[in-house]
Amino acid sequence: MTAARPRESSVLMGRPRPGVTAPEAADGTRGRTATLNQLLLAGVVFVLGVLVAIGPFTGDPLLFFLGVVIVIVVAAATLVIPWGRISYGWVALVPAVDILAITLMQIAAPDTVLGLLWIFPTTWLAGGFGLLGLSGVIVAIAGIASVLAALSATEVTYRTFLLPLVLIAVAATSHLNARRSDAQRMLLAKQSELLRSVLARTRRQEQVVTEVLDAVDFGVVRLRPDGRVTINNEAHGRLQLGLEPGEASKVPAFRDDGTSRLPPDELPLERARRGEAFDDQVVWFGEEPGPRRALNITARRIIDPDGQDAGAVVVSRDVTAELTALRARDDLVASVSHELRTPLTSILGYLDLAIEDPDTPEAVRAGLDVAERNAERLLRIVADILAASSSSPSSVEASLVPQLLDLRELIGAAAADAAPRAAARAITIDQTGLEPASAWADPLRLRQVVDNLVSNAIAYNKDGGTVFVGTTSDGTSSWILVRDTGVGISDADRSRLFQRYYKAGGERRAGTGLGLAITRDIVRAHGGELALHTAPGVGSTFIVKLPAQPPEGEGS
């Protein structure tokens, strides 16, 4: 039996490992193989020699010690022979000589079990040299058994053949175990090679992905389910300043209006860590008059193959130039609109005078009425543009004069004013959802909000449809609901619905695209929120949340 370590077992048997050439196997390991196997046998033989020397021995001591000397000499030879320089087949001479030496020892004491020592060289030959080694063992054992039987003075019985049969069985088992180990080793070698190739390919892919991520000009952050950052590209370090909680105090963050401070728990990475997914959150970093940067940030959740949450990817894009250009456009539009407002007011005044003049002919008065209606429409458009250009929450909030309102009364009045336009298309305004509710709000501004929502519900409804209006309150907050049975809003339109000058697709693209943007800013200026629920082909529902009572310290 060998005393080799498992990782060297194939070479310890005197042959190269599968997939390893003879020169590679002959690197000193072969010498250790022969030495370890032979020293193990020499140690056992030495102990037997000592026992024979100090105790009674009925056999031929000269022949016995000759076998012992041969085994020890061969063990010494294995220490000095340069096995790496000769063919590995020469190693088979060592167990062959051992078989001869043990045979001499068995002949010296035929009535002993010294023949069990044949197990060492036979298993070495059968396991280490393939079928050739096993065949050699069978031939050698058969020959030795015949010689011993011929030399034996006693009658030949089944005991004479028991030891050779056991040795052959042990040799065959060793051979089969070696073949099985070789097969497993080859399989492991192939799997190891496959894993190495997969690892190399994965590393190449990771390198390509890293190079691509570092080449783009938008920031990418990969979050684990526990919120830790595992991947980020170079652009993230340049763009997403202040996203980490520790940096929030150094780089102040603001909402998309650029003036409302963004709470730390609403920073994009904090929202993504909480499991939120969102689109196009605009955050301004830095305060004026210093340098500022606006980022458009999107977060997407990642689902693993088992359907479990695997974290999130947060993508940020620098939109400073775009928003600065939009602000410049708004300033220009506001300036032009303000210049248009004064002459339009003057034109309307003179039109009123001309229409009310009794000397104006009826035919002329009819034309003047058309001119007045269009001038008033143009003035409303100019007013919307002015409101949009100055509708940041801070500017709107400065113009608010809040008071405690009866929402049911305000919504009812707005529905009554919109009834003629609804009736023209057979649209019903359902007011059964109006419940007692109050709100702390500016009546004129809130009426503007309701008028915009009801007007859109009629404009984007189906002929013969229904507009549901409702109010409710829990004493702390109050809600206004406006729902239609119209065409609904697509996902593409929904993401841009509250942008200024954007008009959703559909058959009726009337208006300036400012109504919902102004509506949201007014609601936010009141400390409320505007929510939307919609489905294409089913309809849309707008929900306005407002404070139901005045803040502490303020009266009604």
HELIX and SHEET records of a PDB file:
HELIX    1   1 PRO A    6  GLU A    8  5                                   3    
HELIX    2   2 SER A    9  LEU A   12  1                                   4    
HELIX    3   3 ALA A   22  ALA A   25  1                                   4    
HELIX    4   4 THR A   29  ILE A   54  1                                  26    
HELIX    5   5 PRO A   61  VAL A   80  1                                  20    
HELIX    6   6 TRP A   83  ARG A   85  5                                   3    
HELIX    7   7 TYR A   88  ALA A   92  5                                   5    
HELIX    8   8 LEU A   93  ALA A  108  1                                  16    
HELIX    9   9 LEU A  114  TRP A  118  5                                   5    
HELIX   10  10 ILE A  119  GLY A  128  1                                  10    
HELIX   11  11 GLY A  130  LEU A  151  1                                  22    
HELIX   12  12 TYR A  158  ALA A  215  1                                  58    
HELIX   13  13 GLU A  234  LEU A  239  1                                   6    
HELIX   14  14 PRO A  245  ALA A  248  1                                   4    
HELIX   15  15 PRO A  264  GLU A  266  5                                   3    
HELIX   16  16 PRO A  268  ARG A  273  1                                   6    
HELIX   17  17 THR A  320  GLU A  356  1                                  37    
HELIX   18  18 GLU A  362  SER A  389  1                                  28    
HELIX   19  19 PRO A  393  ALA A  398  1                                   6    
HELIX   20  20 LEU A  407  ALA A  423  1                                  17    
HELIX   21  21 PRO A  443  ALA A  459  1                                  17    
HELIX   22  22 ASP A  491  ARG A  494  1                                   4    
HELIX   23  23 GLY A  515  ALA A  525  1                                  11    
SHEET    1   A 6 VAL A 229  ASN A 232  0                                        
SHEET    2   A 6 GLY A 219  LEU A 223 -1                                        
SHEET    3   A 6 ASP A 309  ASP A 318 -1                                        
SHEET    4   A 6 ARG A 293  ILE A 303 -1                                        
SHEET    5   A 6 PHE A 278  PHE A 285 -1                                        
SHEET    6   A 6 ALA A 253  PHE A 254 -1                                        
SHEET    1   B 2 GLN A 403  ASP A 406  0                                        
SHEET    2   B 2 SER A 438  ALA A 441 -1                                        
SHEET    1   C 5 THR A 428  LEU A 434  0                                        
SHEET    2   C 5 THR A 466  SER A 473  1                                        
SHEET    3   C 5 SER A 477  ASP A 484 -1                                        
SHEET    4   C 5 GLY A 539  PRO A 547 -1                                        
SHEET    5   C 5 GLU A 529  ALA A 535 -1                                        
END                                                                             
